[in-house]
Amino acid sequence: MANSETTPRSPCVFSNVLDILGDKWTLLLVRDLFFFGKHEYKEFLSSPEAIATNILASRLQKLQCAGIIDEIPHPDNKSRKLYYLTERGKDLLPMLIEMAKWGEKHLPEAEVMRPLFEVIRRDAPAFQ
């Protein structure tokens, strides 16, 4: 019998995607992995959004269960972990780019992401 983690609550694809990605923190973790090269727990904690440790642990576990990220032991300290995007996680890049483009157009106060927008605009084919 399937559990609530694997049984969709709706036949709607949007609903199912939002069940995985639709909270305040999850896409920020994916952003940090893609664009800021963060791979360690403490690096995620240093993001300006100030995620709480319990939320971070929960979202990392949720992303692992969804097959979006995986972990390996840190080469310098086996008690620490390094997180990385799986192929399934990397497939989120086009969506993140479109979200960034939408944000640039409709949220001009998002100045901190200007360098990212410039890279996306300049190297758009590489992101496809």
C-alpha positions as CSV (number, residue, x, y, z in Angstrom):
1,M,0.0,0.0,0.0
2,A,1.3,3.4,-0.9
3,N,2.0,6.0,1.7
4,S,1.2,9.7,1.6
5,E,4.7,10.5,0.3
6,T,4.1,8.5,-2.9
7,T,0.4,8.8,-3.4
8,P,-0.7,12.0,-5.2
9,R,-3.5,13.8,-3.5
10,S,-4.7,15.0,-6.9
11,P,-4.5,14.0,-10.5
12,C,-3.4,17.5,-11.4
13,V,0.2,17.8,-12.4
14,F,0.4,21.4,-10.9
15,S,-0.8,20.1,-7.6
16,N,1.7,17.3,-7.6
17,V,4.6,19.6,-8.5
18,L,3.5,22.1,-5.8
19,D,3.4,19.3,-3.2
20,I,7.2,18.9,-3.8
21,L,8.3,22.4,-4.7
22,G,5.6,24.7,-3.5
23,D,6.7,26.0,-0.1
24,K,8.7,29.1,0.7
25,W,12.1,27.3,1.2
26,T,12.5,24.4,-1.3
27,L,13.3,26.4,-4.5
28,L,15.7,28.6,-2.5
29,L,17.7,25.5,-1.7
30,V,17.6,24.5,-5.3
31,R,18.7,28.0,-6.3
32,D,21.6,27.9,-3.9
33,L,22.8,24.6,-5.4
34,F,22.4,25.8,-9.0
35,F,23.6,29.4,-8.8
36,F,25.6,29.8,-5.7
37,G,27.5,26.5,-5.5
38,K,26.3,25.7,-2.0
39,H,26.6,22.1,-1.0
40,E,26.9,22.0,2.8
41,Y,24.3,22.3,5.5
42,K,26.1,25.3,7.0
43,E,26.3,27.0,3.6
44,F,22.5,26.8,3.2
45,L,22.2,28.3,6.7
46,S,24.3,31.3,5.6
47,S,21.8,32.4,2.9
48,P,20.2,35.8,3.5
49,E,16.7,34.3,3.9
50,A,17.8,32.8,7.2
51,I,16.2,29.4,7.1
52,A,15.7,27.7,10.5
53,T,17.7,24.6,11.1
54,N,14.6,22.4,11.5
55,I,13.1,23.7,8.3
56,L,16.4,23.2,6.4
57,A,16.7,19.6,7.6
58,S,13.1,18.9,6.6
59,R,13.4,20.4,3.2
60,L,16.7,18.6,2.4
61,Q,15.1,15.3,3.4
62,K,12.0,16.1,1.3
63,L,14.2,17.0,-1.8
64,Q,16.1,13.7,-1.3
65,C,12.9,11.7,-1.1
66,A,11.7,13.4,-4.3
67,G,14.9,12.5,-6.1
68,I,15.8,16.1,-6.7
69,I,19.0,16.1,-4.6
70,D,21.3,13.4,-3.2
71,E,24.1,13.4,-0.6
72,I,27.6,12.1,-0.3
73,P,29.9,12.0,2.7
74,H,32.1,15.1,2.9
75,P,35.6,14.0,1.8
76,D,37.3,15.8,4.7
77,N,34.8,14.8,7.4
78,K,32.6,11.7,7.0
79,S,30.2,13.0,9.7
80,R,29.3,15.9,7.3
81,K,27.4,15.6,4.0
82,L,27.6,17.3,0.7
83,Y,24.3,17.8,-1.2
84,Y,24.1,17.9,-5.0
85,L,21.4,18.0,-7.6
86,T,20.4,14.8,-9.4
87,E,19.5,14.8,-13.1
88,R,15.9,15.2,-11.9
89,G,16.9,18.2,-10.0
90,K,18.9,19.7,-12.8
91,D,15.8,19.4,-15.0
92,L,14.4,22.3,-12.8
93,L,16.8,24.8,-14.4
94,P,14.5,26.0,-17.2
95,M,11.8,26.6,-14.7
96,L,14.1,28.6,-12.4
97,I,15.3,30.6,-15.4
98,E,11.8,31.5,-16.3
99,M,11.0,32.4,-12.7
100,A,14.1,34.7,-12.7
101,K,13.0,36.3,-15.9
102,W,9.5,36.9,-14.6
103,G,11.0,38.3,-11.4
104,E,13.3,40.7,-13.3
105,K,10.3,42.0,-15.3
106,H,7.8,42.3,-12.5
107,L,9.9,42.7,-9.3
108,P,12.4,45.5,-10.2
109,E,13.4,45.7,-6.5
110,A,15.2,42.3,-6.8
111,E,18.5,44.0,-7.4
112,V,20.6,41.3,-5.7
113,M,19.9,38.9,-8.6
114,R,20.9,41.3,-11.4
115,P,24.2,39.5,-12.0
116,L,22.3,36.3,-12.4
117,F,19.8,37.8,-14.8
118,E,22.8,39.1,-16.9
119,V,24.4,35.7,-17.1
120,I,21.0,34.1,-18.1
121,R,20.4,36.7,-20.7
122,R,24.0,36.6,-22.1
123,D,24.2,32.8,-22.1
124,A,20.6,31.8,-22.6
125,P,21.4,29.0,-25.1
126,A,23.6,27.3,-22.5
127,F,20.8,27.2,-20.1
128,Q,18.4,25.5,-22.5
